[in-house]
């Protein structure tokens, strides 16, 4: 469609003009043919460069599998250099190679080369989707020997006020507007459950992902401050996520760890109890909801089979978690709580 617009978007004429000119069709056709040939040539050039890059990557992978890390890094770097020097390839074509270089440098503890490499890719690709992960890794390396601020006190932490309604409530309300899980009672024959979308418009999945991404971005920022040992900022971000009623384990887990590092025993105990309560309530709420749906679609036996086996239940191709037994994390937190008390 984009090519069609490019070729014909500026050639709009009325019917009289088309009828009165015998040269319009041949001119348009010739222009279409010329631009199509140009596009084909450009695609061939892109494919040639991409194949060269792929060949370098394959060579690097072979060396890495053999444990020849220096040779692997050399070829991954060659792949990256080819991608960066090309006017046709972009970061998405060689981000895998960047990641492998980071992993090998980390694995071999070659931090003298890893740190400048991370600095360069972060500066070069500020808008790349994986940049936050690179920033967190760099912050962890740069602050490896930084001492925790012993002067920080619980009274320094500013209370986090939720929105009204909370962002978590908005997300939950949005999910309720989507077609409910029907246990695939009308699944067409020969179709896998992962392919089943129950006629849900793709735009709804996109909107749902965007809402979740708000929390993911907050959580990544919290991790970044944590790695920089800016613990006050990290704590406040994690507390904000919890205040906004977004159910994810990371903020709870990170706060428990931070409070333990700071030796804030009372805060740690409170954080553990809050985490246990939050996820136990979530489990109970999910179980009640799943069984109500199962009863509606005459699938109670199947639902109980999953619940009693401590299995998760997902729907819409795995986009939503409808039931999670929370068993491992609750057991871990209870064990930690007993040790503290």
C-alpha positions as a printed NumPy array, in Angstrom:
array([[  0.   ,   0.   ,   0.   ],
       [  2.863,   2.384,   0.838],
       [  4.472,   1.762,  -2.561],
       [  1.123,   2.318,  -4.271],
       [  0.802,   5.723,  -2.551],
       [  4.356,   6.608,  -3.435],
       [  3.772,   5.839,  -7.082],
       [  0.274,   7.211,  -7.532],
       [ -0.379,   9.543,  -4.615],
       [  0.646,  12.715,  -6.496],
       [ -0.881,  11.743,  -9.862],
       [ -4.553,  12.323,  -9.114],
       [ -6.453,  13.616, -12.136],
       [-10.117,  13.944, -12.909],
       [-11.851,  11.636, -15.367],
       [-12.014,  14.293, -18.12 ],
       [ -8.267,  14.773, -18.073],
       [ -7.71 ,  11.001, -18.214],
       [-10.053,  10.683, -21.153],
       [ -8.52 ,  13.604, -23.025],
       [ -4.918,  12.44 , -22.708],
       [ -3.662,   9.354, -24.457],
       [ -0.216,   9.61 , -22.79 ],
       [ -1.227,   9.299, -19.095],
       [ -1.396,   5.518, -18.916],
       [  1.925,   4.872, -20.692],
       [  3.655,   7.538, -18.548],
       [  2.271,   6.077, -15.325],
       [  3.17 ,   2.576, -16.405],
       [  6.706,   3.597, -17.356],
       [  7.141,   5.399, -14.04 ],
       [  5.788,   2.381, -12.154],
       [  8.154,   0.07 , -14.033],
       [ 11.147,   2.328, -13.384],
       [ 10.47 ,   2.659,  -9.655],
       [  9.757,  -1.049,  -9.307],
       [ 13.105,  -1.853, -10.901],
       [ 14.827,   0.64 ,  -8.588],
       [ 13.15 ,  -0.956,  -5.591],
       [ 14.178,  -4.435,  -6.721],
       [ 17.79 ,  -3.327,  -7.143],
       [ 17.785,  -1.709,  -3.714],
       [ 16.313,  -4.867,  -2.157],
       [ 19.012,  -6.943,  -3.839],
       [ 21.711,  -4.668,  -2.398],
       [ 20.152,  -4.88 ,   1.069],
       [ 19.953,  -8.661,   0.81 ],
       [ 23.606,  -8.853,  -0.307],
       [ 24.765,  -6.804,   2.688],
       [ 22.526,  -8.657,   5.104],
       [ 23.84 , -12.017,   3.865],
       [ 27.419, -10.811,   4.426],
       [ 26.486,  -9.778,   7.956],
       [ 24.778, -13.138,   8.578],
       [ 27.862, -15.019,   7.352],
       [ 30.045, -13.12 ,   9.838],
       [ 27.569, -13.866,  12.619],
       [ 27.511, -17.568,  11.784],
       [ 31.303, -17.662,  11.904],
       [ 31.252, -15.902,  15.294],
       [ 28.653, -18.342,  16.598],
       [ 30.772, -21.305,  15.525],
       [ 33.787, -19.908,  17.398],
       [ 31.655, -19.192,  20.469],
       [ 30.329, -22.762,  20.557],
       [ 33.914, -24.024,  20.466],
       [ 34.84 , -21.771,  23.383],
       [ 37.106, -19.621,  21.189],
       [ 35.812, -16.391,  22.699],
       [ 38.441, -14.013,  21.264],
       [ 37.754, -15.206,  17.723],
       [ 34.   , -15.033,  18.343],
       [ 34.235, -11.435,  19.565],
       [ 36.37 , -10.49 ,  16.561],
       [ 33.711, -11.717,  14.118],
       [ 30.824, -10.267,  16.107],
       [ 32.641,  -6.917,  15.962],
       [ 33.081,  -7.323,  12.191],
       [ 29.356,  -7.932,  11.858],
       [ 28.589,  -4.821,  13.925],
       [ 31.051,  -2.721,  11.899],
       [ 29.46 ,  -3.88 ,   8.648],
       [ 26.001,  -2.992,   9.938],
       [ 27.073,   0.432,  11.183],
       [ 28.871,   1.322,   7.938],
       [ 25.857,   0.367,   5.826],
       [ 23.242,   2.873,   4.722],
       [ 20.746,   0.035,   4.282],
       [ 21.098,  -2.001,   7.484],
       [ 20.062,  -0.75 ,  10.927],
       [ 20.488,  -1.593,  14.602],
       [ 17.754,  -4.237,  14.459],
       [ 19.855,  -6.206,  11.959],
       [ 22.888,  -6.482,  14.244],
       [ 21.601,  -5.977,  17.802],
       [ 22.07 ,  -9.723,  18.345],
       [ 25.792,  -9.305,  17.715],
       [ 25.993,  -6.421,  20.194],
       [ 24.296,  -8.574,  22.816],
       [ 26.695, -11.488,  22.22 ],
       [ 29.712,  -9.197,  22.64 ],
       [ 28.275,  -7.955,  25.957],
       [ 27.615, -11.521,  27.114],
       [ 31.09 , -12.803,  26.191],
       [ 32.838,  -9.829,  27.802],
       [ 30.748, -10.423,  30.944],
       [ 31.369, -14.159,  30.955],
       [ 35.123, -13.685,  30.595],
       [ 35.075, -10.778,  33.112],
       [ 36.708,  -8.509,  30.544],
       [ 35.24 ,  -5.386,  32.138],
       [ 37.963,  -3.076,  30.78 ],
       [ 36.536,  -3.626,  27.288],
       [ 32.907,  -4.167,  28.283],
       [ 32.445,  -0.759,  29.951],
       [ 33.649,   1.361,  26.983],
       [ 31.697,  -0.893,  24.616],
       [ 28.495,  -0.333,  26.614],
       [ 29.164,   3.406,  26.775],
       [ 29.549,   3.53 ,  22.994],
       [ 26.399,   1.581,  22.082],
       [ 24.322,   3.503,  24.637],
       [ 25.509,   6.818,  23.189],
       [ 25.14 ,   5.648,  19.574],
       [ 21.645,   4.135,  19.895],
       [ 19.757,   6.224,  22.492],
       [ 16.337,   5.247,  21.113],
       [ 16.905,   1.506,  20.789],
       [ 14.394,  -0.636,  22.692],
       [ 17.093,  -2.538,  24.626],
       [ 18.986,   0.545,  25.812],
       [ 17.548,   0.418,  29.344],
       [ 18.94 ,  -3.078,  29.79 ],
       [ 22.381,  -1.868,  28.666],
       [ 22.179,   1.122,  31.011],
       [ 21.344,  -1.139,  33.964],
       [ 24.286,  -3.401,  33.155],
       [ 26.633,  -0.423,  32.851],
       [ 25.396,   1.112,  36.104],
       [ 25.974,  -2.183,  37.898],
       [ 29.577,  -2.316,  36.622],
       [ 30.362,   1.335,  37.344],
       [ 28.962,   1.14 ,  40.873],
       [ 30.297,  -2.288,  41.752],
       [ 32.415,  -0.972,  44.6  ],
       [ 30.167,   1.906,  45.621],
       [ 29.069,   1.722,  49.218],
       [ 25.42 ,   1.918,  50.166],
       [ 24.447,   5.257,  51.661],
       [ 24.351,   4.407,  55.374],
       [ 22.876,   7.82 ,  56.172],
       [ 19.65 ,   6.989,  54.338],
       [ 16.766,   6.545,  56.763],
       [ 13.174,   5.302,  56.351],
       [ 11.95 ,   8.825,  57.133],
       [ 13.758,  10.068,  54.002],
       [ 11.433,   8.033,  51.776],
       [  8.566,  10.132,  50.458],
       [  5.12 ,   8.47 ,  50.557],
       [  3.782,   7.598,  47.095],
       [  0.213,   8.636,  46.393],
       [ -1.781,   6.671,  43.82 ],
       [ -3.756,   8.142,  40.951],
       [ -7.538,   8.173,  41.139],
       [ -8.441,   5.72 ,  39.712],
       [ -5.142,   3.889,  39.951],
       [ -3.351,   2.881,  36.765],
       [ -3.731,  -0.743,  37.837],
       [ -7.505,  -0.276,  38.145],
       [ -7.613,   1.257,  34.647],
       [ -5.742,  -1.743,  33.267],
       [ -8.057,  -4.157,  35.076],
       [-11.151,  -2.33 ,  33.797],
       [ -9.752,  -2.436,  30.264],
       [ -9.278,  -6.207,  30.489],
       [-12.879,  -6.628,  31.673],
       [-14.098,  -4.853,  28.527],
       [-12.534,  -7.545,  26.346],
       [-14.388, -10.786,  25.543],
       [-14.206, -13.122,  28.51 ],
       [-12.294, -16.384,  28.519],
       [-14.648, -19.135,  27.309],
       [-12.412, -22.191,  27.778],
       [-12.234, -22.521,  23.982],
       [-15.675, -24.135,  23.888],
       [-16.086, -22.95 ,  20.249],
       [-12.483, -23.62 ,  19.147],
       [-12.565, -24.568,  15.432],
       [-11.288, -28.048,  14.632],
       [ -7.612, -28.136,  13.711],
       [ -6.837, -24.777,  15.365],
       [ -4.356, -24.58 ,  18.234],
       [ -5.386, -22.657,  21.36 ],
       [ -2.441, -20.278,  20.858],
       [ -4.   , -19.206,  17.548],
       [ -7.406, -18.622,  19.086],
       [ -8.163, -14.944,  19.629],
       [-11.976, -15.033,  20.009],
       [-12.319, -12.297,  17.353],
       [-10.515,  -9.755,  19.505],
       [ -9.452,  -6.696,  17.549],
       [ -5.673,  -6.37 ,  17.274],
       [ -5.879,  -2.734,  18.419],
       [ -7.084,  -3.945,  21.833],
       [ -3.959,  -6.059,  22.269],
       [ -1.882,  -3.041,  21.261],
       [ -3.642,  -0.787,  23.786],
       [ -3.248,  -3.406,  26.504],
       [  0.479,  -3.696,  25.771],
       [  0.905,   0.083,  25.916],
       [ -0.745,   0.22 ,  29.351],
       [  1.512,  -2.555,  30.644],
       [  4.565,  -0.881,  29.123],
       [  4.013,   2.158,  31.368],
       [  4.688,  -0.037,  34.394],
       [  7.527,  -1.915,  32.706],
       [  9.266,   1.412,  32.002],
       [  8.82 ,   2.501,  35.641],
       [ 10.193,  -0.822,  36.837],
       [ 13.248,  -0.585,  34.56 ],
       [ 13.938,   2.921,  35.883],
       [ 13.774,   1.559,  39.416],
       [ 16.338,  -1.116,  38.546],
       [ 18.577,   1.485,  36.928],
       [ 18.593,   3.659,  40.073],
       [ 19.106,   0.555,  42.186],
       [ 22.21 ,  -0.432,  40.206],
       [ 23.506,   3.119,  40.601],
       [ 22.978,   2.755,  44.351],
       [ 20.528,   5.662,  44.26 ],
       [ 18.324,   3.667,  46.583],
       [ 15.966,   6.428,  47.651],
       [ 14.846,   6.963,  44.044],
       [ 14.626,   3.211,  43.446],
       [ 12.494,   2.659,  46.561],
       [ 10.107,   5.465,  45.639],
       [  9.621,   4.127,  42.116],
       [  8.896,   0.594,  43.373],
       [  6.545,   1.943,  46.035],
       [  4.772,   4.021,  43.374],
       [  4.166,   0.932,  41.214],
       [  2.665,  -0.881,  44.209],
       [  0.555,   2.157,  45.132],
       [ -0.819,   2.168,  41.576],
       [ -2.079,  -1.387,  42.196],
       [ -0.175,  -2.95 ,  39.346],
       [  0.337,  -6.617,  40.174],
       [  3.891,  -7.602,  39.342],
       [  6.349,  -9.349,  41.631],
       [  9.447,  -7.294,  40.744],
       [  8.723,  -4.165,  42.874],
       [  7.91 ,  -6.316,  45.914],
       [ 10.984,  -8.502,  45.409],
       [ 13.332,  -5.559,  44.859],
       [ 12.053,  -3.686,  47.922],
       [ 12.576,  -6.735,  50.142],
       [ 16.162,  -6.998,  48.864],
       [ 16.86 ,  -3.262,  49.247],
       [ 15.439,  -3.111,  52.775],
       [ 17.571,  -6.124,  53.666],
       [ 20.703,  -4.395,  52.312],
       [ 19.879,  -1.273,  54.274],
       [ 19.237,  -3.407,  57.373],
       [ 15.772,  -1.9  ,  57.759],
       [ 14.351,  -5.009,  59.395],
       [ 10.894,  -3.628,  60.196],
       [ 10.471,  -2.293,  56.654],
       [ 11.612,  -5.612,  55.233],
       [  9.097,  -7.543,  57.352],
       [  6.32 ,  -5.166,  56.303],
       [  7.305,  -5.512,  52.641],
       [  7.274,  -9.314,  52.853],
       [  3.885,  -9.401,  54.587],
       [  2.459,  -6.994,  51.996],
       [  3.839,  -9.133,  49.143],
       [  2.375, -12.339,  50.587],
       [ -1.   , -10.695,  51.18 ],
       [ -1.094,  -9.117,  47.695],
       [ -0.357, -12.323,  45.824],
       [ -2.462, -14.559,  48.061],
       [ -5.446, -12.232,  47.469],
       [ -4.678, -12.234,  43.744],
       [ -4.643, -16.028,  43.687],
       [ -7.96 , -16.247,  45.576],
       [ -9.609, -13.648,  43.321],
       [ -8.368, -15.363,  40.168],
       [ -9.501, -18.768,  41.392],
       [-12.998, -17.484,  42.132],
       [-13.221, -15.827,  38.705],
       [-11.914, -18.881,  36.817],
       [-14.385, -21.197,  38.533],
       [-17.281, -18.835,  37.777],
       [-16.335, -18.903,  34.083],
       [-15.794, -22.651,  34.151],
       [-19.269, -23.156,  35.608],
       [-20.743, -20.93 ,  32.887],
       [-19.151, -22.958,  30.088],
       [-19.521, -26.367,  31.812],
       [-15.741, -26.714,  32.234],
       [-15.448, -26.889,  36.032],
       [-13.71 , -30.269,  36.006],
       [-11.054, -29.007,  33.583],
       [-10.514, -25.801,  35.586],
       [-10.097, -27.726,  38.849],
       [ -7.624, -30.045,  37.146],
       [ -5.38 , -27.044,  36.419],
       [ -5.933, -25.366,  39.795],
       [ -5.275, -28.528,  41.831],
       [ -2.108, -29.191,  39.819],
       [ -0.824, -25.657,  40.509],
       [ -0.793, -24.843,  36.794],
       [ -1.118, -21.375,  35.307],
       [ -4.026, -20.575,  33.009],
       [ -3.544, -18.132,  30.129],
       [ -5.779, -17.006,  27.295],
       [ -5.748, -14.903,  24.112],
       [ -2.573, -16.555,  22.899],
       [ -0.922, -16.1  ,  26.293],
       [ -1.582, -12.353,  26.414],
       [ -3.439, -12.621,  29.735],
       [ -2.766, -14.591,  32.872],
       [ -6.116, -15.648,  34.224],
       [ -4.814, -17.829,  37.068],
       [ -1.445, -18.168,  38.787],
       [ -0.995, -20.382,  41.883],
       [  1.834, -18.099,  43.111],
       [  3.152, -21.132,  44.987],
       [  6.93 , -20.692,  44.65 ],
       [  7.108, -16.988,  45.462],
       [  4.715, -17.171,  48.436],
       [  6.652, -20.115,  49.886],
       [  9.916, -18.208,  49.458],
       [  8.567, -15.094,  51.158],
       [  7.084, -17.109,  54.023],
       [ 10.428, -18.809,  54.559],
       [ 12.188, -15.429,  54.645],
       [  9.567, -14.04 ,  57.032],
       [ 10.012, -16.911,  59.491],
       [ 13.755, -16.382,  59.459],
       [ 13.355, -12.683,  60.292],
       [ 10.729, -13.189,  62.975]])
